[in-house]
């Protein structure tokens, strides 16, 4: 682990933060990795207390939230649960206002529709939508 936290940004990554502030938060000992050619749009929040990995050529639309920690328990709000890694594989598209919660892996080429709350793993090349997100159909490669 890293004493201060580590932010790794790949080549040709674009991060927009002019219409709404984009936040990249990396806590002590945490690691946030963004792969080559990924685009992160306005108002995105990446909140990392353990590990978040975003692959290459991903499209992260405005106001997406990705969190690897709940920050407090449900019954005991003073208890901070451990972080669970969030892995977003290559070529994923997260549409506007998608929320990705702790412990989720989104497979290569998957798409999360606008407003989806992703609470469980998403298979590669699958479109998910809804709250909580559910598979809608397979995507042709």
C-alpha positions in Angstrom: 0.0 0.0 0.0 0.9 3.6 -0.4 1.3 6.0 2.6 -0.5 8.8 0.8 -2.5 7.1 -1.9 -1.7 6.8 -5.5 -3.3 8.3 -8.6 -2.2 6.8 -12.0 -3.4 8.4 -15.1 -2.8 6.8 -18.5 -1.8 8.4 -21.8 -4.3 10.6 -23.7 -6.8 10.6 -20.8 -9.2 13.6 -20.9 -10.8 14.9 -17.8 -13.4 17.7 -18.1 -14.1 19.8 -15.1 -15.4 23.2 -16.4 -19.2 23.0 -16.3 -19.3 21.0 -13.0 -16.3 20.1 -10.8 -14.9 16.7 -11.3 -13.5 15.1 -8.2 -10.8 12.5 -7.9 -10.4 11.5 -4.3 -7.7 9.1 -3.3 -7.4 8.3 0.4 -4.3 7.2 2.3 -3.1 3.8 1.1 -5.5 3.8 -1.8 -4.9 3.4 -5.5 -7.0 5.0 -8.4 -5.9 4.0 -11.9 -7.3 5.4 -15.1 -6.3 3.6 -18.4 -5.2 5.1 -21.7 -7.6 7.0 -23.9 -10.3 7.2 -21.3 -12.7 10.2 -21.1 -14.0 11.5 -17.8 -16.7 14.1 -18.2 -17.9 17.0 -16.1 -19.1 16.5 -12.5 -17.8 12.9 -12.1 -16.9 11.8 -8.6 -14.3 9.0 -8.1 -14.0 8.3 -4.4 -11.3 5.8 -3.7 -10.4 4.4 -0.2 -9.0 1.1 -1.4 -8.8 0.5 -5.2 -10.6 1.7 -8.3 -9.3 0.7 -11.7 -10.8 2.1 -14.9 -9.6 0.5 -18.1 -8.6 1.9 -21.4 -11.0 3.6 -23.9 -13.8 4.0 -21.3 -16.4 6.7 -21.6 -17.5 8.2 -18.2 -20.4 10.6 -18.8 -21.4 13.6 -16.7 -22.2 13.2 -13.0 -21.2 9.5 -12.7 -20.2 8.5 -9.2 -17.9 5.6 -8.5 -17.2 4.6 -4.8 -15.3 1.7 -3.4 -16.5 2.3 0.2 -19.8 3.0 1.9 -18.1 5.3 4.5 -20.4 4.1 7.3 -22.4 1.1 8.4 -26.2 0.9 8.1 -26.9 0.1 11.8 -23.7 1.6 13.3 -23.0 4.8 11.4 -19.8 5.3 13.3 -18.3 2.1 11.9 -16.3 2.5 8.7 -16.5 -0.7 6.6 -13.5 -1.9 4.6 -13.2 -0.8 1.0 -14.0 -3.3 -1.8 -12.3 -2.8 -5.2 -14.2 -1.4 -8.1 -12.9 -2.7 -11.5 -14.1 -1.2 -14.7 -12.6 -3.1 -17.7 -11.7 -1.7 -21.1 -14.2 -0.1 -23.5 -17.0 0.4 -20.9 -19.5 3.3 -21.2 -21.1 4.7 -18.1 -23.9 7.0 -19.1 -25.0 10.2 -17.3 -25.6 9.9 -13.6 -24.6 6.2 -13.2 -23.6 5.2 -9.7 -21.2 2.3 -9.3 -20.9 0.9 -5.7 -18.2 -0.9 -3.9 -17.0 -4.4 -4.9 -18.4 -4.2 -8.5 -16.6 -5.4 -11.6 -18.0 -4.1 -14.9 -16.8 -6.3 -17.8 -15.2 -5.2 -21.0 -17.5 -3.4 -23.5 -20.4 -3.2 -21.1 -22.8 -0.2 -21.0 -24.7 1.2 -18.0 -27.7 3.2 -19.0 -28.3 6.7 -17.6 -29.2 6.8 -13.9 -28.4 3.1 -13.3 -27.2 2.1 -9.8 -24.7 -0.7 -10.3 -24.6 -2.9 -7.2 -23.5 -6.2 -8.7 -21.0 -7.4 -11.3 -21.8 -6.8 -15.0 -20.8 -9.4 -17.5 -18.8 -8.2 -20.6 -20.7 -6.8 -23.5 -24.0 -6.4 -21.5 -26.3 -3.4 -21.3 -27.6 -2.8 -17.8 -30.3 -0.3 -16.6 -32.4 0.6 -13.6 -32.2 0.8 -9.8 -30.7 -1.5 -9.0 -29.1 -2.2 -12.4 -30.3 -5.3 -14.2 -29.2 -6.9 -17.5 -31.3 -5.7 -20.4 -29.5 -7.5 -23.3 -26.2 -8.6 -24.7 -24.3 -6.1 -26.9 -22.8 -7.1 -30.2 -19.1 -6.8 -30.3 
